[in-house]
Amino acid sequence: MRFPEWTNFYATQPQIESYYTEFAQAYQLDRCTRFRSFVKTCTWDDELLVWHVQVEDRDSGDLQHWMADIVCQCVGSLDRPKWGNTPGRENFKGTSWHTAHWRHDYDLKGKKIAMIGCGPSAAQIIPEIIDTVGHLTVYMRTPPVCVPRSDFQYSKYVLCDSLGTLYH
Ligand SMILES: Cc1cc2nc3c(=O)[nH]c(=O)nc-3n(C[C@H](O)[C@H](O)[C@H](O)COP(=O)(O)OP(=O)(O)OC[C@H]3O[C@@H](n4cnc5c(N)ncnc54)[C@H](O)[C@@H]3O)c2cc1C
């Protein structure tokens, strides 16, 4: 599969999303994917030699019972964002959100923004929003280490010669 729109060393978010979408469509992954499904328990059955898997439908709340020969755990370890323990945060009257749940529907144009934290998420967000917002204050507890991003556009030669190899 070729993705000639990957023009830079670091692909952008829309390019990566488009890659995932096209990949899923090409291999019809929607046919074997249950969306909005939360695995609550997995219990091994010594008599039937199967896993009993309890799955919650996140929309209806219904519980389903599946049986499986093999259970493959790919649940990651970083998918539940944690808010900092800033006292009084719950009393803040303005709009606030965690970077893991980005509010794409919210227009930041001209707004006065306070960003708490200065890790990799902030380092990626600040350059994207700085020309849109009215004012930005970044609250930094500990300075992070940042190395130059060294992004570059592929030359026409690299795009023509290597795309088939790089992006298969
Ligand atoms: C803020 C942040 C920035 C990062 N930046 C980078 C980066 O720039 N480069 C990099 O290489 N890595 C980065 N990482 C790390 C990278 O995201 C993880 O290493 C990678 O996503 C792990 O992949 P995974 O498939 O193991 O788990 P995940 O991508 O976490 O996928 C786990 C999936 O399992 C689902 N799940 C969990 N429990 C259940 C359950 N009980 N039932 C059903 N589904 C469940 C979750 O909803 C999730 O969709 C970053 C991580 C964070 C948090």
The ligand as an ORCA input file, in Angstrom:
! r2SCAN-3c Opt
* xyz 0 1
  C       0.300     11.625     25.743
  C       1.026     10.467     25.070
  C       1.887     10.751     24.025
  C       2.575      9.720     23.392
  N       3.392     10.031     22.356
  C       4.041      9.059     21.705
  C       4.861      9.343     20.576
  O       4.984     10.494     20.155
  N       5.508      8.323     19.974
  C       5.388      7.032     20.422
  O       5.975      6.126     19.825
  N       4.601      6.729     21.493
  C       3.933      7.696     22.132
  N       3.152      7.396     23.212
  C       3.089      6.007     23.665
  C       2.174      5.198     22.756
  O       0.932      5.887     22.637
  C       1.941      3.844     23.410
  O       3.187      3.242     23.657
  C       1.131      2.967     22.442
  O      -0.104      3.597     22.154
  C       0.853      1.613     23.102
  O       0.096      0.871     22.167
  P      -0.844     -0.292     22.664
  O      -1.526     -0.850     21.442
  O      -0.065     -1.236     23.528
  O      -1.915      0.371     23.628
  P      -2.945      1.567     23.361
  O      -2.587      2.385     22.160
  O      -3.084      2.253     24.682
  O      -4.277      0.795     23.003
  C      -4.993      0.076     23.990
  C      -6.438      0.030     23.556
  O      -7.130     -0.906     24.383
  C      -8.365     -0.339     24.785
  N      -8.772     -0.967     26.050
  C      -8.195     -0.844     27.276
  N      -8.854     -1.592     28.193
  C      -9.875     -2.194     27.510
  C     -10.918     -3.092     27.890
  N     -11.030     -3.546     29.147
  N     -11.815     -3.477     26.942
  C     -11.701     -3.036     25.660
  N     -10.730     -2.207     25.239
  C      -9.822     -1.793     26.152
  C      -8.099      1.154     24.918
  O      -9.308      1.879     24.795
  C      -7.151      1.383     23.721
  O      -7.884      1.648     22.538
  C       2.420      8.381     23.841
  C       1.542      8.111     24.908
  C       0.851      9.145     25.509
  C      -0.108      8.816     26.640
*
